[in-house]
């Protein structure tokens, strides 16, 4: 709580407005609440898919290229 709220104007195609109205009616929620939930879900999904892959390979900093890395892994077997 205590989060600031931003009002915004968004153009939504008429077909999506009708589908949104169906969802609002079925779930007994306001249009604004359904849109807030949709945005929240989208943001959470995007945050989970962002990965800093460099951290995974930090210990392999001595490897110059893919072929060298592949040979190094095979030699470990």
C-alpha positions, 0 to 999 in steps of 0.5 A: 500500500502507499503505491502511487497510482498512474491514470493512463489512457489506452486505445483498445480495439472494439473486439477486445473491449467486448471480450473484456466486458465478458470477463468482467461480467463473469468474474464480477470485477470492474474493467479497471481491476481486470486490466490492473490484474492483466498488467500485473500478470504480464509484468510478473511473467516478464520479470521471471523470464529475464535471466542474466546468463553471464553469471552462469558462465563466469567461472568459464572466463578462461574459455575463448570460444565455443569449440575450445569450451566444447573440447574442455567439457569432453576432456572432463568425461 
